[in-house]
Amino acid sequence: MSRLNPESQMTAEAIEENRSTTASEFWAGVRVGFPVMVASAPFAVLFGVIAVDNGFSVWEAVLMSAVVFAGASQMVGLELFGQNIAPWLVVVSIFAVNFRHVLYSAAMGRRVGHWPALHQSLGFFLLTDPQYAEAEMKAEAGEKLTFAWYMGVGLIIYVPWVIESGLGAYFGNLIPDPHAIGMDFLLPIYFLGLVMSFRKRAGWLPVVAISAAVSIVAFNTVGSPWHVSIGAAAGVAYAAMFPPRVREKLAPEGEVIEP
């Protein structure tokens, strides 16, 4: 029986080690994304129920979740599809609601620029609010942002989202109102935790305060879900006008602002 030469044996061991590392990274990402999947489940089911109520078939509801993969935009789309308005206005409205993802993509570009083009395309497709926050925290902690980890986080959110949308559409009449039992509060709690995890950043408090205040005003004037993008834009505008270096100059003498 022939034996592998030392060089071939080392190569085989390196390949096996790489596979093991990739698998562990993927499952680490799955563990990170699992709470998001649990928190978003009621919204996916609710979307399926509302989609069928608005005239969608079960498969059309599933297809929209699979292609759009954006809760707020999907809800806006449902409201607009049933009205007699131009298709371009539907597209513009959905784009406006999800405009924050343009900012997410710009920020993530510097993190995943070393990935192959196909990997980047998949990564940007799966980019959501929690996906961005978790990836940003991982990168800021000095850890390598691997494609396997990223896909672990993204797929554990994406696949159940599509399936749960279908379940909501198919069994809609048998599912109680998630709002009645408070399940709709799970996702806001999760997002609050994500926001708090960035509290050590310079200027965190004023950015959050301004975003929250503007979002509340927009909610009561413009309405949901526009308040999300409007509040985010206000926070981004403040951060752009007063970056950390400017805030350091404006701080009282002797006060240290954590970078």
PEZICOR-V25671 format. One record per backbone hydrogen bond with DSSP energy under -1.0 kcal/mol. NH is the residue of the N-H (numbers start at 1). CO is the residue of the C=O. Records with the same first field share a line. If there is no record, write none. Layout:
NH->CO + CO
This chain:
9->5
10->6
11->7
12->8
13->9
14->10
15->11
16->12
17->13
18->14
19->15
20->16
21->17
22->18
23->19
24->20
25->21
26->22
27->23
28->24
29->25
30->26
31->27
32->28
33->29
34->30
37->33
38->34
39->35
40->36
44->40
45->41
46->42
47->43
48->44
49->45
50->46
51->47
52->48
53->49
54->50
55->52
56->51
61->57
62->58
63->59
64->60
65->61
66->62
67->63
68->64
74->70
75->71
76->72
77->73
78->74
79->75
80->76
81->77
83->80
85->83
90->86
91->87
92->88
93->89
94->90
95->91
96->92
97->93
98->94
99->96
101->98
102->99
104->100
105->101
106->102
107->103
108->104
109->105
111->108
112->108
115->112
120->116
121->117
122->118
123->119
124->120
125->121
126->122
132->128
133->129
134->130
135->131
136->132
137->133
138->134
139->135
140->136
141->137
142->139
143->138
146->144
150->146
151->147
152->148
153->149
154->150
155->151
156->152
158->154
159->155
161->157
162->158
163->159
164->160
165->161
166->162
167->163
168->164
169->165
170->166
171->167
174->171
182->179
183->178
185->182
186->183
189->185
190->186
191->187
192->188
193->189
194->190
195->191
196->192
197->193
198->195
199->196
201->198
204->201
207->203
208->204
209->205
210->206
211->207
212->208
213->209
214->210
215->211
216->212
217->213
218->214
219->215
220->216
222->218
223->218
227->223
228->225
230->226
231->227
232->228
233->229
234->230
235->231
236->232
237->233
238->234
239->235
240->236
241->237
242->238
247->243
248->244
249->245
250->246
251->247
255->252
